[in-house]
């Protein structure tokens, strides 16, 4: 299963053009309460390329992927929130 999870994480990096900095197990397996039917929950921290952050567009910063018995979601995307600049006042 570890190899399968690593393959999916590698594919997520390619599909979303990101770099995963850290990935960890989450859910019932992490807490030691899993059963035979439990899925594998993986959370990860990632970064985008610089141009993603420099864009003026507001973009989705959460990635969620399901693959068989594996669920992958982000813990956090390291992102500076773009400031909300006040609208310029129009002159009459």
C-alpha positions in Angstrom: 0.0 0.0 0.0 2.9 2.4 0.7 4.1 2.1 -2.9 0.6 2.8 -4.1 0.2 5.9 -2.0 3.6 7.2 -3.1 2.6 6.7 -6.8 -0.6 8.6 -6.2 1.3 11.5 -4.5 3.7 11.6 -7.4 0.8 11.8 -9.8 -0.9 14.5 -7.8 2.3 16.6 -8.1 2.2 16.2 -11.8 -1.5 16.7 -12.3 -1.7 19.9 -10.1 1.9 21.2 -10.9 2.8 21.3 -7.2 5.5 20.1 -4.9 4.5 18.1 -1.9 6.6 19.1 1.1 5.2 16.6 3.6 2.6 13.8 3.6 1.3 11.8 6.6 -1.3 9.2 7.5 -4.5 10.5 9.0 -7.8 9.0 10.3 -8.4 5.7 12.0 -5.1 4.2 11.0 -3.2 7.0 12.6 -5.2 6.7 15.8 -4.9 2.9 15.9 -8.6 2.4 15.6 -8.7 1.0 12.0 -10.5 -2.2 10.9 -10.2 -4.5 7.9 -12.5 -2.2 6.0 -10.8 1.1 6.9 -9.5 3.2 4.1 -6.2 5.0 4.0 -6.4 8.8 4.7 -3.4 10.8 3.7 -2.9 14.6 4.3 -0.2 16.7 2.7 1.3 20.1 2.7 2.3 21.5 -0.7 3.4 24.6 -2.6 2.6 25.9 -6.1 5.0 27.4 -8.6 5.8 31.1 -8.0 3.6 32.3 -10.8 0.5 30.7 -9.1 1.1 33.0 -6.1 1.8 36.1 -8.2 -1.5 35.8 -10.1 -4.2 38.4 -9.4 -6.9 35.7 -9.7 -8.2 34.0 -6.5 -7.7 30.3 -7.0 -8.8 27.2 -5.1 -6.1 26.2 -2.6 -7.3 22.8 -1.5 -6.7 19.5 -3.3 -8.8 16.4 -2.7 -8.2 13.1 -4.5 -9.9 9.7 -4.0 -8.3 6.5 -5.3 -9.8 3.2 -4.3 -9.3 2.8 -0.6 -7.1 6.0 -0.4 -8.3 9.5 0.3 -5.9 12.4 -0.1 -6.5 15.9 1.1 -4.4 18.9 1.9 -3.5 19.9 5.3 -2.6 23.4 4.1 -1.3 25.1 1.0 1.4 27.6 2.0 -0.1 30.7 0.5 0.0 34.4 1.3 -3.5 35.6 1.2 -3.8 38.4 -1.3 -4.8 41.6 0.4 -8.2 43.1 -0.2 -7.3 46.5 -1.5 -9.9 49.2 -1.1 -11.6 50.3 -4.3 -10.2 53.6 -5.6 -12.5 56.5 -5.1 -13.9 57.9 -8.2 -13.7 61.6 -8.8 -16.8 63.5 -9.7 
